[in-house]
């Protein structure tokens, strides 16, 4: 029982905390000297592409791992201990939970939302918080790679 509570506490500690956030600012690329609108737009497309690919790959890998874990529990030998089966059941639940996060990521960075974000960017409206966070990260890496900072 202690192990189960410890595992649950560790998993809850891995979940992101949601604090109050300030209102989203305009496109972050405007503050960087030397960055063109085309650079910013290319980075915005890259943000959505990487989000979709990451969500897709994570979903399929975790779906396979979940399936293999379920099959191994279903085909366990009779002499296997119940503790090991319980641990495998917790692993299955963890895989399924992580798969849900990847499915949400895949949906958040969909092509429909990409078109909406590009339209907002073109109009100078603030981007969604999760898009802006990824945009800043990828934009900084791209500009550093091109030695524009």
N, C-alpha and C positions, 0 to 999 in steps of 0.2 A: 504494500500500500504506500509505503514511504517513497519507493522508487517511482510509482505512478504519479504521486503528487509532485515530486521533484521534476519529473519529465514535463508535467503540465506547467509548472512554474517557469521552467526554462523556455518552453514554447511561447508562453505568454510574454516573456521578456523579449522575445525576438520580434513580436508584432510592433509595427510602427505606432508611435504615440501621436495623437492628433491634438495639437495645441491651437490656440487662436492665431490666425495669420493676418498679416496686414493685407490690404487690398492689392490686387495684382497691378503691377506697373505696366507701362507700355512695352513695346518690343525692346528687349535688352540690348540689341545690336546697335541702337542709336547712340549709345554712349561710347562705343569703341571707335577710335579714330582709324581711318584707313579701311574700314569694313564697308563694303558696298551692299546695296539692297539685294543684289543677286547672291552674294555670299550668305547673307542672312536667310534668304529664301531656300538656298541649297541646304543649309544646316537644318532648317525647319523640316524639309522633306526627309533628310537623313534621320532626324529624331523619330519621325513616325515610322519610317522603314525599319529602323533598329528595334523599335518597340513591338512592331508586328512580328518580326522574325523571332525576337526573343520570346514573346508570348507563345508563338506557334511551336518553337523548338521545345520550350519548357513543358508545354501542355502534352506534346506527344511523348517526350521522354518520361514524364511522370505517369502518363496513362499506361505506358508499357511497364514501368516499375510497379505500379499498383496492380496491374493484371498479373504479373509474375508473382507478386506477394500473395495475392488471393489464391492463385493456383497452388502455391507452396503450402499455404495453410489448409486448403481443401484436401490436398494429397499427403498430409503429414502421416508419418508412421504412427501406429497405435501406441508404441512405447515412448513416444516423445512426451516430454513433460508439459504440463499445462502452462507453466511459467513462460516457456519459449513461445508457445502459441499466443499467449497474452501479449508478449512483446511484439510479435509479428502483427498482431491486430492493431496495436498502437502505431506501428510503422505504416500500416495500410491507411489508417486515419490521417497520419501526417502527410503521406503522399497525396491523398485525396484533397486535403486542405491546401497544400501547395499548388496542386493542379488548378484549384479554383482561383488562386491568385494569378496564375499565368493566363487563365481564360479571361479574367478581368483585364489584365494588361493587354492581351490581344484585342479585346473589344475597345479599350480606351484609345488605342493607336490605330483604329480602323481607318480605311480610306475615306469613309464619309466624314469622320471627325477631322481627318487631315485636310479635306477640302474646306471645312468650316474654319479651321485654324488659319489656313492660308488666306481665306477671305478676311478674317479678322486682322491678320497681320498686314494685309494690303491696305485696309482701312485705318490702320493705326490704333485699333482697339487693343485692350490688354488680352494677352493669351491666358488660357486656363493655367492654374497654378502648377499642375503636374507637367504640363507642356513647357512652361517657362523654366521650371527647374531643370528638366532634361536639356532644354535649349541652351541654357547657360553653361552647363557642363560640357556639352558637345562643342559649342561655339568656342569656348576657351581652349579646348584641346585642339580644335582645327586651326584657330588663329596662332596658337603657339607652334603648331607644326609648320605653318607657313611663315613663321617669324614676323608676324604683324603686330605683336604686342610690344 
